[in-house]
Amino acid sequence: MSNLADALPINAALNAALPGAAQIAQNDARALYFALNKGAPDADSGAAARAYLDRQLDHARALHSDMPHNQAALMDWMNQRAHDVGLQYHAYLQGRRDGAPRRYFSNRSHALYFLQNVAPTKLVDGAWLFGLLAHWNDPDFRPLIQTYLEELGDGVPEKNHVVLYKKLLASEECDQWQDLPQEQFVQGAIQLALAYNAEHFLPEIIGFNLGYEQLPLHLLITAYELNELGSDPYYFTLHVTVDNGSTGHACKAVQALQQLVPQGLDAEVFMRRVQDGYRLNDLGACTTSVIEGFDLQAELVRILAAKAVAGQNMHSDYCRVAGRSINDWLSTPQQIPSMLGELEKAGWIQRGEPAENSRFWRLIQSERAEMFGVFSAYEQQVLKDWITAAPAADGQAAPAPRMLSYRARQRSLDTFGLQQAPRSQHGPRGIIRRHQDDDHGALRQLEQRIAARGSKEAAMAMLQSLMTPAGHHSASGLMATRMFRQLLG
């Protein structure tokens, strides 16, 4: 086993020694996220990332932890958690069968808002384990390395978690997430900072991984309700299976901890730091806080304010509402809620009725819509849900539009001969073979470069450089992952 003593000390003087990069890390999780997600950081960014983790750990230590301090109790704790989640999910399903409403998503735009707002975390899925690839020849690290490779889909695009999430965002046209609030980047920044500081924060990585890989109730409910609202739940259902406590990532997380904890007095210090890493999971935005933060009108106003930047001078003076030109209304974002109210008073928007009854909607969605292409599919969904969600004139709530689940939608496409490409019909081997054929030249070049390294150690080091959180989902990163898995044995 590797010498863990070298991984235990944290340099407490880092904060005092950091230049401008530390200021970015301290005040801007978003900036740190993008700086670290370009690839291996330079010395200043790496030091800034360590200082950022020190600060986050200070916050985490004040939080409650349900993780047992005694490592011998971990397996029973994990199994009990999974059992409890199963019972809670069973109760949820029974409630839905008895007529209870969705617990998380009020409408489809709420679900798409969720997908967009958790993107900074989902698009670095597994990143916290990247730095442990350097220990590929140490069997005690094997469970954690296997977990990272499985997060990468073992190099198969249809199983790579980041590839899957990027495709999901693109299919729903809600992939404009780069300017989200700072809170949405905290978890991603933590995971990327851990990725490039494995030797400084090994116990914290083990603890963070232990917490992240437990099966949460919200994952099951999210998958169920996304499917119900017509979005592909595969990214989420995949995590339900790979994180299982029997053979999956949750079990591997406990196994890795038990193999890597040192003996003697060092074990006490090590376990305290594992607990700190476990608590890191509770910092920043989470699934439930993102869901609870959705406000339909506020989201519509945000979208229109963003459109106003480009569109405030694009309307003719003939376009007037309440005696004012559209250009005038759009000149100040704070006026947008009032503009919506005036459009409703003027009859351009019929709240509580099907969107097609509103003249404003027909400007966006009709055979010869004057504003065709201005709003993305996600933005149109927000507007449509806002129009239809309001009470009708008789005071009764307008009926919710009937939604096709993702699976039902796929069956409908099959009926009309419009099948989408199968996700993975031929199994991993067939997929690997197909991609090797498609990228035969690039793969051969990579194989030649690996062979020229002269040793397995040098070859593995080169492959690791292509398997960073920023690059593993690229064509070369996927090929490198397949080769790394093969050489790992």
VEXDREN-2710 file (C-alpha; in Angstrom, 1 decimal):
% VEXDREN-2710
k/r/px/py/pz
1/MET/0.0/0.0/0.0
2/SER/1.1/3.6/-0.7
3/ASN/2.6/5.6/2.1
4/LEU/-0.5/7.4/3.5
5/ALA/1.5/9.5/5.9
6/ASP/2.6/11.8/3.1
7/ALA/-1.1/12.4/2.2
8/LEU/-2.2/13.4/5.7
9/PRO/-0.6/16.8/6.4
10/ILE/-2.4/19.9/5.0
11/ASN/-0.3/23.1/4.5
12/ALA/-2.1/25.6/6.7
13/ALA/0.1/28.4/5.3
14/LEU/-1.3/28.2/1.8
15/ASN/-3.8/31.0/2.2
16/ALA/-1.1/33.5/3.1
17/ALA/1.1/32.5/0.2
18/LEU/-1.4/32.7/-2.6
19/PRO/-1.4/35.5/-5.2
20/GLY/-4.4/36.7/-7.4
21/ALA/-5.6/33.1/-8.1
22/ALA/-6.5/32.7/-4.5
23/GLN/-8.7/35.8/-4.5
24/ILE/-10.7/34.3/-7.4
25/ALA/-11.0/31.0/-5.6
26/GLN/-12.1/32.7/-2.4
27/ASN/-14.8/34.9/-3.9
28/ASP/-15.9/33.1/-7.0
29/ALA/-16.7/29.3/-7.1
30/ARG/-17.7/29.8/-10.8
31/ALA/-14.3/31.2/-11.8
32/LEU/-12.5/28.4/-9.9
33/TYR/-14.8/25.8/-11.6
34/PHE/-14.0/27.0/-15.1
35/ALA/-10.3/27.4/-14.3
36/LEU/-10.0/23.9/-13.1
37/ASN/-12.2/22.4/-15.8
38/LYS/-9.7/23.4/-18.5
39/GLY/-7.3/20.6/-17.6
40/ALA/-4.4/20.2/-15.2
41/PRO/-4.0/23.5/-13.4
42/ASP/-0.8/25.5/-13.1
43/ALA/0.9/26.0/-9.8
44/ASP/-1.1/29.0/-8.8
45/SER/-4.5/27.5/-9.6
46/GLY/-3.6/24.3/-7.9
47/ALA/-2.6/26.2/-4.7
48/ALA/-5.8/28.2/-5.0
49/ALA/-7.8/25.0/-5.2
50/ARG/-6.2/23.7/-2.0
51/ALA/-7.0/26.9/-0.2
52/TYR/-10.6/26.7/-1.5
53/LEU/-10.9/23.2/-0.1
54/ASP/-9.5/24.3/3.3
55/ARG/-12.2/27.0/3.5
56/GLN/-14.9/24.6/2.5
57/LEU/-13.7/22.0/5.0
58/ASP/-13.9/24.7/7.7
59/HIS/-17.6/25.2/6.8
60/ALA/-18.2/21.4/6.6
61/ARG/-16.9/20.7/10.1
62/ALA/-19.8/22.6/11.6
63/LEU/-22.3/20.3/9.8
64/HIS/-24.0/17.2/11.2
65/SER/-22.8/13.8/10.0
66/ASP/-24.7/10.6/10.2
67/MET/-21.7/8.5/9.2
68/PRO/-20.5/6.2/11.9
69/HIS/-17.0/6.9/13.2
70/ASN/-16.3/3.2/13.6
71/GLN/-15.3/1.8/10.3
72/ALA/-16.5/-1.7/11.3
73/ALA/-20.1/-0.3/11.4
74/LEU/-20.0/1.2/7.9
75/MET/-21.4/-1.7/6.0
76/ASP/-24.4/-2.1/8.3
77/TRP/-24.9/1.6/8.1
78/MET/-24.9/1.6/4.3
79/ASN/-27.3/-1.3/4.1
80/GLN/-29.7/0.3/6.6
81/ARG/-29.7/3.5/4.6
82/ALA/-30.4/1.7/1.4
83/HIS/-33.2/-0.2/3.2
84/ASP/-34.7/3.0/4.5
85/VAL/-34.6/4.6/1.1
86/GLY/-36.3/1.6/-0.4
87/LEU/-39.2/1.9/2.1
88/GLN/-39.5/5.6/1.5
89/TYR/-39.6/5.2/-2.2
90/HIS/-42.2/2.4/-1.9
91/ALA/-44.3/4.8/0.2
92/TYR/-43.9/7.5/-2.5
93/LEU/-45.0/5.2/-5.3
94/GLN/-48.0/4.1/-3.2
95/GLY/-49.0/7.7/-2.7
96/ARG/-48.8/8.4/-6.4
97/ARG/-51.0/5.4/-7.1
98/ASP/-53.5/6.8/-4.6
99/GLY/-53.6/10.1/-6.5
100/ALA/-50.8/12.2/-4.8
101/PRO/-49.3/14.8/-7.0
102/ARG/-45.7/14.9/-8.1
103/ARG/-43.4/15.7/-5.1
104/TYR/-40.7/17.5/-7.0
105/PHE/-41.7/19.0/-10.3
106/SER/-44.8/21.1/-10.7
107/ASN/-44.6/21.1/-14.5
108/ARG/-42.2/20.3/-17.3
109/SER/-40.4/23.6/-17.2
110/HIS/-39.7/23.0/-13.5
111/ALA/-38.0/19.7/-14.5
112/LEU/-36.0/21.4/-17.2
113/TYR/-35.0/24.1/-14.8
114/PHE/-33.6/21.5/-12.5
115/LEU/-31.6/19.8/-15.3
116/GLN/-30.1/23.1/-16.2
117/ASN/-29.3/24.2/-12.6
118/VAL/-27.5/21.0/-11.6
119/ALA/-25.5/20.9/-14.8
120/PRO/-22.3/22.3/-13.2
121/THR/-22.2/19.3/-10.9
122/LYS/-23.3/16.7/-13.3
123/LEU/-20.8/17.7/-16.0
124/VAL/-17.9/16.9/-13.7
125/ASP/-19.4/13.6/-12.5
126/GLY/-16.7/11.4/-10.8
127/ALA/-14.1/14.2/-11.0
128/TRP/-13.1/13.9/-7.3
129/LEU/-11.5/10.5/-8.0
130/PHE/-9.3/11.5/-11.0
131/GLY/-6.1/12.1/-8.9
132/LEU/-6.2/8.5/-7.6
133/LEU/-5.4/7.1/-11.1
134/ALA/-1.7/7.6/-10.2
135/HIS/-2.1/4.7/-7.7
136/TRP/-3.2/2.3/-10.5
137/ASN/-0.6/-0.3/-9.4
138/ASP/-1.7/-0.3/-5.7
139/PRO/-4.5/-2.9/-5.2
140/ASP/-5.8/-1.0/-2.2
141/PHE/-6.9/1.8/-4.5
142/ARG/-8.5/-0.5/-7.0
143/PRO/-12.1/0.0/-5.8
144/LEU/-11.9/3.8/-6.2
145/ILE/-10.1/3.5/-9.6
146/GLN/-12.8/1.1/-10.8
147/THR/-15.4/3.6/-9.7
148/TYR/-13.8/6.4/-11.7
149/LEU/-13.6/4.2/-14.8
150/GLU/-17.2/3.3/-14.5
151/GLU/-18.1/7.0/-14.1
152/LEU/-16.3/7.4/-17.5
153/GLY/-18.3/4.5/-18.9
154/ASP/-15.1/2.4/-19.3
155/GLY/-14.6/4.6/-22.4
156/VAL/-17.9/3.7/-24.0
157/PRO/-19.7/7.0/-25.0
158/GLU/-23.1/5.6/-24.3
159/LYS/-22.2/4.9/-20.7
160/ASN/-19.9/7.9/-20.0
161/HIS/-21.8/10.0/-17.5
162/VAL/-20.7/13.4/-18.7
163/VAL/-21.5/12.4/-22.4
164/LEU/-24.9/11.3/-21.3
165/TYR/-25.7/14.5/-19.4
166/LYS/-24.4/16.7/-22.2
167/LYS/-26.7/14.9/-24.6
168/LEU/-29.6/15.2/-22.2
169/LEU/-29.1/19.0/-21.9
170/ALA/-28.8/19.4/-25.7
171/SER/-31.9/17.3/-26.4
172/GLU/-33.9/19.6/-24.1
173/GLU/-32.3/22.8/-25.3
174/CYS/-31.4/23.8/-21.7
175/ASP/-27.6/23.8/-22.0
176/GLN/-27.1/27.5/-21.3
177/TRP/-25.9/27.1/-17.7
178/GLN/-22.6/28.9/-17.6
179/ASP/-24.0/32.1/-15.9
180/LEU/-25.9/30.3/-13.2
181/PRO/-25.6/31.7/-9.6
182/GLN/-22.4/31.0/-7.6
183/GLU/-24.2/28.5/-5.3
184/GLN/-24.7/26.1/-8.3
185/PHE/-20.9/25.9/-8.8
186/VAL/-19.8/25.1/-5.3
187/GLN/-20.2/21.3/-5.5
188/GLY/-18.5/21.2/-8.9
189/ALA/-15.6/23.4/-7.7
190/ILE/-15.1/21.1/-4.7
191/GLN/-15.0/18.0/-6.9
192/LEU/-12.6/19.5/-9.3
193/ALA/-10.4/20.8/-6.5
194/LEU/-10.3/17.3/-5.0
195/ALA/-9.4/15.9/-8.5
196/TYR/-6.1/17.8/-8.6
197/ASN/-5.1/17.6/-5.0
198/ALA/-5.4/13.9/-4.2
199/GLU/-2.1/13.7/-2.4
200/HIS/-3.1/16.5/0.0
201/PHE/-6.7/15.4/0.6
202/LEU/-6.8/11.6/0.3
203/PRO/-8.9/11.0/3.5
204/GLU/-11.3/13.7/2.4
205/ILE/-11.7/12.2/-1.0
206/ILE/-12.5/8.8/0.5
207/GLY/-15.1/10.4/2.8
208/PHE/-16.6/12.5/0.0
209/ASN/-16.8/9.5/-2.2
210/LEU/-18.5/7.5/0.6
211/GLY/-21.2/10.1/0.9
212/TYR/-21.7/10.8/-2.8
213/GLU/-22.1/7.1/-3.8
214/GLN/-24.9/6.3/-1.3
215/LEU/-28.2/5.9/-3.0
216/PRO/-30.4/8.9/-2.1
217/LEU/-34.2/9.0/-2.2
218/HIS/-34.2/12.1/-4.4
219/LEU/-32.4/10.2/-7.2
220/LEU/-35.3/7.6/-7.4
221/ILE/-38.0/10.3/-7.3
222/THR/-36.2/12.5/-9.8
223/ALA/-35.9/9.7/-12.3
224/TYR/-39.6/8.7/-11.9
225/GLU/-40.9/12.3/-12.3
226/LEU/-38.6/13.2/-15.2
227/ASN/-39.8/10.1/-17.1
228/GLU/-43.4/11.1/-16.3
229/LEU/-42.8/14.6/-17.7
230/GLY/-41.3/13.3/-21.0
231/SER/-37.6/13.6/-20.3
232/ASP/-35.1/10.7/-20.7
233/PRO/-34.3/9.5/-17.2
234/TYR/-31.5/7.2/-18.2
235/TYR/-28.7/9.3/-16.7
236/PHE/-30.4/9.1/-13.3
237/THR/-31.6/5.5/-13.6
238/LEU/-28.0/4.5/-14.5
239/HIS/-26.8/5.9/-11.1
240/VAL/-29.5/3.9/-9.3
241/THR/-27.9/0.7/-10.6
242/VAL/-24.2/1.5/-10.5
243/ASP/-24.4/2.9/-6.9
244/ASN/-26.0/-0.2/-5.4
245/GLY/-24.7/-1.4/-2.1
246/SER/-24.3/-5.0/-3.1
247/THR/-21.7/-4.7/-5.9
248/GLY/-21.8/-1.1/-6.9
249/HIS/-20.1/2.1/-6.0
250/ALA/-21.5/2.4/-2.5
251/CYS/-20.0/-1.0/-1.7
252/LYS/-16.7/-0.1/-3.3
253/ALA/-16.6/3.1/-1.3
254/VAL/-16.8/1.2/2.0
255/GLN/-14.3/-1.4/0.8
256/ALA/-11.8/1.3/-0.2
257/LEU/-12.0/3.0/3.2
258/GLN/-11.4/-0.2/5.0
259/GLN/-8.4/-1.0/2.8
260/LEU/-6.8/2.5/3.0
261/VAL/-7.2/3.5/6.6
262/PRO/-3.8/3.3/8.4
263/GLN/-3.2/1.4/11.6
264/GLY/-2.6/2.7/15.0
265/LEU/-3.0/6.3/16.2
266/ASP/-3.0/7.7/12.6
267/ALA/-6.3/5.9/12.1
268/GLU/-8.1/8.4/14.4
269/VAL/-6.8/11.4/12.6
270/PHE/-7.5/9.7/9.2
271/MET/-11.1/9.0/10.2
272/ARG/-11.7/12.5/11.4
273/ARG/-10.7/13.8/8.0
274/VAL/-12.8/11.2/6.3
275/GLN/-15.8/12.6/8.2
276/ASP/-14.9/16.1/7.0
277/GLY/-14.8/14.9/3.4
278/TYR/-18.2/13.2/3.9
279/ARG/-19.7/16.5/5.1
280/LEU/-18.5/18.3/2.0
281/ASN/-21.4/16.7/0.2
282/ASP/-23.8/19.0/2.0
283/LEU/-22.2/22.3/0.8
284/GLY/-23.6/24.4/-2.0
285/ALA/-26.8/23.8/-4.0
286/CYS/-28.2/20.3/-3.9
287/THR/-31.0/18.5/-5.7
288/THR/-33.8/19.5/-3.3
289/SER/-32.6/23.1/-2.8
290/VAL/-32.5/23.6/-6.6
291/ILE/-36.0/22.2/-6.9
292/GLU/-37.3/24.4/-4.1
293/GLY/-35.7/27.4/-5.7
294/PHE/-37.9/27.3/-8.8
295/ASP/-40.3/30.2/-9.3
296/LEU/-42.2/30.1/-12.6
297/GLN/-42.8/33.8/-13.0
298/ALA/-39.3/34.7/-11.8
299/GLU/-37.8/32.3/-14.4
300/LEU/-39.9/33.8/-17.2
301/VAL/-38.8/37.3/-16.2
302/ARG/-35.2/36.2/-16.1
303/ILE/-35.5/34.8/-19.6
304/LEU/-37.2/37.9/-21.0
305/ALA/-34.6/40.1/-19.4
306/ALA/-31.8/38.1/-21.1
307/LYS/-33.7/38.4/-24.4
308/ALA/-34.1/42.2/-23.9
309/VAL/-30.3/42.7/-24.1
310/ALA/-30.4/41.7/-27.8
311/GLY/-34.0/42.6/-28.6
312/GLN/-34.7/45.9/-27.0
313/ASN/-34.0/47.9/-30.2
314/MET/-35.3/45.4/-32.7
315/HIS/-39.0/46.3/-32.5
316/SER/-40.7/48.9/-34.6
317/ASP/-42.6/51.8/-33.0
318/TYR/-45.8/50.2/-34.2
319/CYS/-45.4/47.6/-31.5
320/ARG/-47.0/49.4/-28.5
321/VAL/-48.4/48.1/-25.2
322/ALA/-50.2/50.5/-22.8
323/GLY/-49.1/53.4/-25.0
324/ARG/-45.4/52.5/-24.8
325/SER/-43.2/50.9/-27.4
326/ILE/-41.8/47.4/-26.8
327/ASN/-38.3/48.9/-27.1
328/ASP/-39.2/51.2/-24.2
329/TRP/-40.6/48.4/-22.0
330/LEU/-37.4/46.3/-22.7
331/SER/-35.0/49.1/-21.9
332/THR/-35.1/48.2/-18.1
333/PRO/-35.4/44.6/-16.9
334/GLN/-37.3/45.8/-13.8
335/GLN/-40.2/46.8/-16.1
336/ILE/-40.7/43.3/-17.5
337/PRO/-43.3/42.0/-14.9
338/SER/-45.4/45.2/-15.5
339/MET/-45.1/44.6/-19.3
340/LEU/-46.4/41.0/-18.8
341/GLY/-49.3/42.4/-16.8
342/GLU/-50.2/44.9/-19.6
343/LEU/-50.0/42.2/-22.2
344/GLU/-52.5/40.3/-20.2
345/LYS/-54.8/43.3/-19.8
346/ALA/-54.6/43.9/-23.5
347/GLY/-55.7/40.4/-24.3
348/TRP/-52.4/39.4/-25.9
349/ILE/-52.0/36.7/-23.1
350/GLN/-54.9/34.6/-21.9
351/ARG/-53.8/33.2/-18.6
352/GLY/-55.3/29.9/-17.5
353/GLU/-56.1/28.9/-21.1
354/PRO/-54.2/26.7/-23.6
355/ALA/-51.2/28.7/-24.8
356/GLU/-52.5/28.6/-28.4
357/ASN/-55.3/30.9/-27.4
358/SER/-52.8/33.7/-26.7
359/ARG/-51.8/36.0/-29.5
360/PHE/-48.4/36.5/-27.9
361/TRP/-47.7/32.7/-28.0
362/ARG/-48.7/32.6/-31.6
363/LEU/-46.0/35.2/-32.4
364/ILE/-43.5/32.5/-31.2
365/GLN/-45.3/29.3/-32.2
366/SER/-47.4/29.3/-35.3
367/GLU/-47.1/28.6/-39.0
368/ARG/-45.7/32.0/-39.8
369/ALA/-44.6/33.1/-36.3
370/GLU/-42.9/36.6/-36.5
371/MET/-40.6/35.6/-33.5
372/PHE/-39.8/32.1/-34.8
373/GLY/-36.4/30.9/-33.4
374/VAL/-36.1/33.7/-30.8
375/PHE/-36.9/31.3/-27.9
376/SER/-35.3/27.9/-27.2
377/ALA/-37.4/24.9/-26.5
378/TYR/-36.8/25.3/-22.8
379/GLU/-37.7/29.0/-22.9
380/GLN/-40.9/28.2/-24.8
381/GLN/-41.8/25.6/-22.2
382/VAL/-41.4/28.2/-19.4
383/LEU/-43.7/30.6/-21.2
384/LYS/-46.2/28.0/-22.1
385/ASP/-46.4/26.7/-18.5
386/TRP/-46.7/30.2/-17.2
387/ILE/-49.6/31.0/-19.5
388/THR/-51.5/27.7/-18.7
389/ALA/-50.8/27.5/-15.0
390/ALA/-52.9/30.5/-13.9
391/PRO/-56.5/30.1/-12.6
392/ALA/-59.1/30.3/-15.4
393/ALA/-61.8/33.0/-15.4
394/ASP/-64.2/30.8/-13.3
395/GLY/-61.6/30.6/-10.5
396/GLN/-60.9/26.9/-11.1
397/ALA/-57.3/25.8/-11.8
398/ALA/-56.7/25.1/-15.5
399/PRO/-56.2/21.4/-16.1
400/ALA/-52.6/20.4/-16.5
401/PRO/-51.6/19.4/-20.0
402/ARG/-51.3/15.6/-20.5
403/MET/-47.7/14.6/-20.6
404/LEU/-46.2/11.6/-22.4
405/SER/-43.6/9.8/-20.4
406/TYR/-40.3/9.3/-22.1
407/ARG/-40.9/5.6/-22.6
408/ALA/-44.4/6.3/-23.9
409/ARG/-43.0/8.9/-26.2
410/GLN/-40.4/6.4/-27.5
411/ARG/-43.2/3.9/-28.2
412/SER/-45.1/6.5/-30.1
413/LEU/-42.1/7.2/-32.2
414/ASP/-41.7/3.5/-32.9
415/THR/-45.3/3.3/-34.1
416/PHE/-44.6/5.9/-36.7
417/GLY/-41.3/4.5/-37.8
418/LEU/-39.4/7.4/-36.2
419/GLN/-37.3/5.4/-33.8
420/GLN/-34.4/7.2/-32.2
421/ALA/-31.0/5.5/-32.3
422/PRO/-30.8/2.7/-29.7
423/ARG/-28.8/3.7/-26.6
424/SER/-26.8/0.5/-26.4
425/GLN/-28.3/-2.4/-28.3
426/HIS/-25.2/-4.4/-29.0
427/GLY/-23.5/-4.3/-25.6
428/PRO/-20.2/-2.7/-24.6
429/ARG/-18.0/-4.9/-26.8
430/GLY/-20.0/-4.0/-29.9
431/ILE/-19.9/-0.3/-29.0
432/ILE/-16.2/-0.4/-28.4
433/ARG/-15.6/-2.2/-31.7
434/ARG/-17.7/0.2/-33.6
435/HIS/-15.9/3.3/-32.2
436/GLN/-12.6/1.7/-32.8
437/ASP/-13.6/1.2/-36.4
438/ASP/-14.8/4.8/-36.6
439/ASP/-11.7/6.3/-35.1
440/HIS/-9.3/3.7/-36.4
441/GLY/-6.6/6.2/-37.5
442/ALA/-6.7/8.1/-34.3
443/LEU/-6.7/5.0/-32.2
444/ARG/-3.7/3.6/-34.1
445/GLN/-1.8/6.8/-33.6
446/LEU/-2.6/6.7/-29.9
447/GLU/-1.5/3.1/-29.7
448/GLN/1.8/4.0/-31.4
449/ARG/2.4/6.8/-29.0
450/ILE/1.7/4.5/-26.0
451/ALA/4.0/1.8/-27.4
452/ALA/6.8/4.4/-27.8
453/ARG/6.7/5.1/-24.1
454/GLY/8.7/2.0/-23.5
455/SER/7.2/1.0/-20.2
456/LYS/3.8/0.3/-18.7
457/GLU/4.3/3.0/-16.1
458/ALA/5.0/5.6/-18.7
459/ALA/2.1/4.4/-20.8
460/MET/-0.3/4.7/-17.9
461/ALA/0.9/8.2/-17.1
462/MET/0.2/9.3/-20.6
463/LEU/-3.2/7.8/-20.6
464/GLN/-4.1/9.5/-17.4
465/SER/-3.3/12.9/-18.9
466/LEU/-6.1/12.3/-21.4
467/MET/-8.6/11.2/-18.7
468/THR/-8.9/14.4/-16.9
469/PRO/-12.4/15.7/-15.9
470/ALA/-12.1/18.2/-18.8
471/GLY/-11.0/15.6/-21.4
472/HIS/-12.2/12.1/-20.6
473/HIS/-15.5/12.6/-22.6
474/SER/-13.7/13.6/-25.7
475/ALA/-12.9/11.1/-28.5
476/SER/-9.2/10.8/-27.3
477/GLY/-10.3/10.7/-23.7
478/LEU/-12.7/7.8/-24.4
479/MET/-10.1/5.9/-26.3
480/ALA/-7.5/6.5/-23.5
481/THR/-10.0/5.2/-20.9
482/ARG/-10.6/2.0/-22.9
483/MET/-6.8/1.4/-23.2
484/PHE/-6.3/2.3/-19.5
485/ARG/-8.9/-0.3/-18.5
486/GLN/-7.3/-2.9/-20.7
487/LEU/-3.8/-2.3/-19.3
488/LEU/-5.1/-2.2/-15.7
489/GLY/-6.4/-5.7/-16.2
END
